[in-house]
């Protein structure tokens, strides 16, 4: 086993050593019982049903690992059955417990770490094991349900988007972001953007997904100021030279500057799409709605010192044209 990560329950009462080995994890029956807050007999019953129902192949999902156990005054080494991620997920389908929910939330956090820091395998392995990586993501979906922060599907969609350009994560780590994009004259004004956001607002109100506070400017001219920022010049040159760069900054500034009393994240995401469509830029195959949701939330949670990286991650997904 290559890596052991300690999982701790929210009440700090239980610690589980989660063994990461290649593209999967391993837990024994006792650990599964701790994880799902059930007795070992119940866990054993669920495991047996998984194999009896031919849901999984036992030979490929169970492995024996030597463990040292204290029996009386002696330390005895025994071979114990460990179950991989496929079995953990299958048992998770059958067991409903608060600790199971907590573990899924923890798994979501781990996935976010992989997104920010890069998938923890080297470049050659990434190229050789793309299918295995995507399989791992699919396997982890059950573990990331019910998170209150970023929906599992949204986060996974964002990670899968990166999987299509493997060296994007390497560039992210090194802060190497696209500098070549679509250069064209596109003048927009705040009144047009605000008008279209109001149309969005009315649609959301009809669906009971917004109130009158949605997209109300805190101060008149706030959105105009943001547009002025993305069109600013330095020594006669645009500070943000490409359409993609301007769109990414428009998203960032609306989400982080909070120009509205409510709905800044949704308004920022809308403005991002609105601007790209005004420019005739096709983005749907690169950033789908789920990925945009995750991007917007990552920006909202980010430290202001990470601005360049947050904008950079948007540019990487829009497509490096270098």
C-alpha positions as CSV (number, residue, x, y, z in Angstrom):
1,X,0.0,0.0,0.0
2,X,1.5,3.3,-1.1
3,X,-0.3,5.9,1.0
4,X,-2.3,5.9,4.2
5,X,-4.6,8.8,4.9
6,X,-6.3,9.1,8.3
7,X,-10.0,9.7,8.1
8,X,-11.5,11.2,11.3
9,X,-15.2,11.4,12.0
10,X,-16.8,14.7,12.8
11,X,-17.2,13.9,16.4
12,X,-13.5,13.0,16.6
13,X,-14.4,9.6,18.1
14,X,-13.3,7.4,15.3
15,X,-10.1,7.4,13.2
16,X,-9.8,5.1,10.2
17,X,-6.6,4.5,8.2
18,X,-7.7,4.7,4.6
19,X,-5.2,2.9,2.4
20,X,-4.6,4.3,-1.0
21,X,-2.9,2.0,-3.5
22,X,-2.6,3.1,-7.1
23,X,-6.1,3.9,-8.3
24,X,-8.1,2.4,-5.4
25,X,-8.4,2.2,-1.7
26,X,-8.7,-0.7,0.7
27,X,-10.6,-1.2,4.0
28,X,-11.1,-4.4,6.0
29,X,-14.4,-5.5,7.6
30,X,-13.6,-3.9,10.9
31,X,-12.8,-0.5,9.2
32,X,-16.0,-0.7,7.2
33,X,-18.0,-1.3,10.4
34,X,-16.4,1.7,11.9
35,X,-16.9,3.8,8.8
36,X,-20.6,3.0,8.4
37,X,-21.3,2.7,12.1
38,X,-22.6,-0.9,11.8
39,X,-21.5,-4.1,13.5
40,X,-19.1,-6.4,11.7
41,X,-21.8,-9.1,11.2
42,X,-24.1,-6.6,9.4
43,X,-21.2,-5.5,7.2
44,X,-20.3,-9.1,6.5
45,X,-23.9,-9.8,5.4
46,X,-23.8,-6.8,2.9
47,X,-20.4,-7.9,1.5
48,X,-21.7,-11.5,1.0
49,X,-24.8,-10.2,-0.8
50,X,-22.6,-8.1,-3.1
51,X,-20.8,-11.3,-4.3
52,X,-23.9,-13.6,-4.1
53,X,-25.8,-11.2,-6.4
54,X,-22.8,-11.3,-8.8
55,X,-22.6,-7.5,-8.5
56,X,-18.8,-7.7,-8.3
57,X,-16.1,-10.2,-9.0
58,X,-14.6,-11.4,-5.7
59,X,-11.2,-12.2,-7.1
60,X,-10.6,-8.7,-8.4
61,X,-12.0,-6.7,-5.5
62,X,-10.6,-8.6,-2.5
63,X,-7.0,-8.9,-1.4
64,X,-5.2,-10.3,1.6
65,X,-2.8,-8.1,3.4
66,X,-0.7,-9.0,6.4
67,X,-1.7,-7.2,9.6
68,X,-0.4,-7.4,13.1
69,X,-3.0,-7.9,15.8
70,X,-2.6,-8.0,19.6
71,X,-4.1,-11.2,21.0
72,X,-3.6,-11.4,24.7
73,X,-0.1,-10.5,25.4
74,X,1.2,-11.5,22.0
75,X,1.4,-9.7,18.6
76,X,0.2,-12.1,15.9
77,X,0.6,-11.5,12.2
78,X,-2.4,-12.6,10.2
79,X,-3.6,-12.2,6.6
80,X,-6.9,-10.2,6.6
81,X,-9.3,-9.7,3.7
82,X,-9.3,-6.1,2.5
83,X,-12.0,-4.7,0.1
84,X,-11.3,-2.2,-2.6
85,X,-13.3,0.9,-3.6
86,X,-15.8,-1.0,-5.6
87,X,-16.9,-3.0,-2.6
88,X,-16.8,0.0,-0.3
89,X,-19.2,1.8,-2.8
90,X,-21.5,-1.2,-3.0
91,X,-21.7,-1.5,0.7
92,X,-22.3,2.3,0.8
93,X,-25.4,1.8,-1.4
94,X,-26.8,-0.6,1.2
95,X,-25.9,1.3,4.3
96,X,-27.5,4.6,5.3
97,X,-25.8,6.3,8.2
98,X,-24.7,9.8,9.3
99,X,-21.1,8.7,9.3
100,X,-21.5,7.4,5.7
101,X,-22.6,10.9,4.7
102,X,-19.6,12.4,6.6
103,X,-17.2,10.1,4.8
104,X,-18.7,11.1,1.4
105,X,-18.2,14.7,2.3
106,X,-14.6,14.0,3.2
107,X,-14.1,12.2,-0.1
108,X,-15.4,15.3,-1.9
109,X,-12.7,17.3,-0.1
110,X,-10.1,14.8,-1.3
111,X,-11.4,15.2,-4.9
112,X,-11.1,19.0,-4.6
113,X,-7.5,18.5,-3.4
114,X,-6.8,16.5,-6.5
115,X,-8.3,19.2,-8.6
116,X,-6.2,22.0,-7.0
117,X,-2.9,20.2,-6.6
118,X,-3.1,17.9,-9.6
119,X,-3.8,14.1,-9.8
120,X,-1.0,12.5,-7.7
121,X,0.7,10.4,-10.3
122,X,3.4,11.4,-12.8
123,X,3.0,12.6,-16.3
124,X,3.8,9.4,-18.0
125,X,1.4,7.5,-15.8
126,X,-1.3,10.0,-16.5
127,X,-1.0,9.4,-20.3
128,X,-1.0,5.7,-19.8
129,X,-3.8,5.5,-17.3
130,X,-6.4,8.0,-18.4
131,X,-9.1,5.3,-18.6
132,X,-8.3,4.1,-15.0
133,X,-8.4,7.7,-13.7
134,X,-11.8,8.3,-15.2
135,X,-13.0,4.9,-13.8
136,X,-11.8,6.0,-10.4
137,X,-13.8,9.2,-10.7
138,X,-16.9,7.2,-11.7
139,X,-16.3,4.9,-8.7
140,X,-16.1,7.9,-6.3
141,X,-19.4,9.4,-7.3
142,X,-21.3,7.5,-4.6
143,X,-18.9,8.7,-2.0
144,X,-19.4,12.4,-2.9
145,X,-23.2,12.5,-2.7
146,X,-25.1,14.9,-0.4
147,X,-22.3,17.4,0.0
148,X,-23.6,20.8,1.1
149,X,-20.9,22.8,-0.7
150,X,-20.2,21.7,-4.3
151,X,-22.4,19.1,-5.9
152,X,-20.5,15.9,-6.7
153,X,-21.6,15.9,-10.3
154,X,-20.4,19.5,-10.7
155,X,-17.0,18.8,-9.2
156,X,-16.5,15.6,-11.1
157,X,-17.4,17.3,-14.3
158,X,-14.8,19.9,-13.7
159,X,-12.1,17.3,-13.0
160,X,-13.1,15.3,-16.1
161,X,-12.8,18.5,-18.1
162,X,-9.2,18.7,-17.0
163,X,-8.6,15.1,-17.9
164,X,-9.1,15.9,-21.6
165,X,-5.9,18.1,-21.5
166,X,-3.5,16.3,-19.2
167,X,-0.8,18.9,-19.0
168,X,-3.3,21.6,-17.9
169,X,-2.8,20.5,-14.3
170,X,0.9,20.7,-14.7
171,X,0.6,24.2,-16.1
172,X,-1.8,25.2,-13.3
173,X,0.8,24.0,-10.7
174,X,3.5,26.1,-12.4
175,X,1.2,29.1,-13.0
176,X,1.6,28.9,-16.7
177,X,-1.6,30.1,-18.2
178,X,-2.7,30.8,-21.8
179,X,-1.6,34.2,-23.2
180,X,-2.9,33.7,-26.8
181,X,-6.7,33.8,-27.3
182,X,-9.3,35.5,-29.4
183,X,-8.5,39.1,-30.0
184,X,-11.3,41.2,-31.4
185,X,-13.1,44.4,-30.7
186,X,-16.1,43.8,-28.5
187,X,-17.7,46.8,-26.8
188,X,-20.5,46.0,-24.4
189,X,-22.2,48.3,-21.9
190,X,-23.5,47.8,-18.4
191,X,-27.1,48.7,-19.3
192,X,-27.3,45.8,-21.8
193,X,-25.8,43.3,-19.3
194,X,-28.0,44.5,-16.5
195,X,-31.1,44.3,-18.7
196,X,-30.4,40.7,-19.6
197,X,-29.6,39.8,-15.9
198,X,-33.0,41.2,-15.1
199,X,-34.6,38.8,-17.5
200,X,-32.8,36.0,-15.8
201,X,-34.0,37.4,-12.4
202,X,-37.7,37.3,-13.6
203,X,-37.3,33.8,-14.7
204,X,-35.8,32.7,-11.4
205,X,-38.5,34.6,-9.4
206,X,-41.2,32.7,-11.4
207,X,-39.4,29.4,-10.3
208,X,-39.2,30.6,-6.7
209,X,-35.4,30.5,-7.0
210,X,-34.8,34.2,-6.3
211,X,-36.3,37.3,-4.6
212,X,-36.4,41.0,-5.5
213,X,-33.0,41.4,-3.9
214,X,-31.5,39.3,-6.7
215,X,-29.2,41.4,-9.0
216,X,-30.0,44.7,-7.2
217,X,-26.9,46.8,-7.4
218,X,-25.6,47.9,-4.0
219,X,-24.4,51.1,-5.6
220,X,-25.4,52.5,-9.0
221,X,-22.5,52.0,-11.4
222,X,-21.0,49.0,-9.7
223,X,-21.3,46.8,-12.8
224,X,-20.2,49.7,-15.0
225,X,-17.1,49.9,-12.9
226,X,-16.4,46.2,-13.3
227,X,-16.7,46.5,-17.1
228,X,-14.4,49.5,-17.0
229,X,-11.9,47.4,-15.2
230,X,-11.8,44.6,-17.7
231,X,-11.4,47.2,-20.5
232,X,-8.7,49.2,-18.8
233,X,-5.5,49.9,-20.7
234,X,-1.9,50.1,-19.6
235,X,0.4,52.3,-21.7
236,X,-2.2,52.2,-24.5
237,X,-2.5,48.4,-24.4
238,X,-5.4,46.4,-23.1
239,X,-4.7,45.0,-19.6
240,X,-6.7,41.9,-20.6
241,X,-6.0,41.4,-24.3
242,X,-8.2,38.5,-25.3
243,X,-11.9,37.8,-25.1
244,X,-11.3,34.8,-23.0
245,X,-9.2,36.8,-20.5
246,X,-11.9,39.5,-20.3
247,X,-14.7,37.0,-19.8
248,X,-12.7,35.2,-17.0
249,X,-12.1,38.4,-15.2
250,X,-15.7,39.5,-15.6
251,X,-16.7,36.2,-13.9
252,X,-14.1,36.7,-11.1
253,X,-14.9,40.4,-10.4
254,X,-18.7,39.9,-10.1
255,X,-18.3,36.9,-7.9
256,X,-15.6,38.4,-5.6
257,X,-16.6,42.1,-5.6
258,X,-20.3,41.5,-4.7
259,X,-21.8,44.3,-6.7
260,X,-25.3,43.0,-6.0
261,X,-27.3,42.6,-2.8
262,X,-27.9,38.9,-3.7
263,X,-27.1,36.5,-6.5
264,X,-23.6,37.5,-7.2
265,X,-22.4,34.0,-8.1
266,X,-25.3,33.3,-10.4
267,X,-25.0,36.7,-12.0
268,X,-21.3,36.3,-12.4
269,X,-21.8,32.9,-14.2
270,X,-24.5,34.4,-16.4
271,X,-22.3,37.4,-17.3
272,X,-19.4,35.1,-18.2
273,X,-21.6,33.1,-20.6
274,X,-23.3,36.3,-21.9
275,X,-19.9,37.9,-22.7
276,X,-18.6,34.8,-24.6
277,X,-21.8,34.6,-26.6
278,X,-21.6,38.2,-27.5
279,X,-18.2,37.5,-28.9
280,X,-19.4,34.4,-30.7
281,X,-17.0,32.2,-28.7
282,X,-18.1,28.5,-28.5
283,X,-17.5,27.2,-25.0
284,X,-20.1,24.6,-24.4
285,X,-17.8,21.6,-25.2
286,X,-15.2,23.0,-22.8
287,X,-17.2,24.3,-19.9
288,X,-20.6,22.7,-19.4
289,X,-23.1,23.9,-16.8
290,X,-21.8,21.6,-14.1
291,X,-18.2,22.7,-14.6
292,X,-19.2,26.3,-14.6
293,X,-21.0,25.8,-11.3
294,X,-17.9,24.3,-9.7
295,X,-15.6,27.1,-11.2
296,X,-17.9,29.8,-9.8
297,X,-17.9,28.2,-6.3
298,X,-14.1,27.7,-6.3
299,X,-13.7,31.4,-7.2
300,X,-16.2,32.4,-4.4
301,X,-14.3,30.3,-1.8
302,X,-10.8,31.3,-3.0
303,X,-8.4,33.6,-1.2
304,X,-8.0,37.0,-3.0
305,X,-4.3,36.3,-3.3
306,X,-5.2,33.4,-5.6
307,X,-6.9,35.6,-8.2
308,X,-4.4,34.9,-11.0
309,X,-4.7,31.2,-10.5
310,X,-8.6,31.3,-10.4
311,X,-8.6,33.2,-13.6
312,X,-6.0,30.9,-15.0
313,X,-8.0,27.8,-14.3
314,X,-10.9,29.3,-16.4
315,X,-8.5,30.1,-19.2
316,X,-7.1,26.6,-19.2
317,X,-10.5,25.1,-19.5
318,X,-11.5,27.5,-22.3
319,X,-8.6,26.2,-24.2
320,X,-4.9,26.8,-24.4
321,X,-4.2,28.0,-28.0
322,X,-0.5,28.2,-27.6
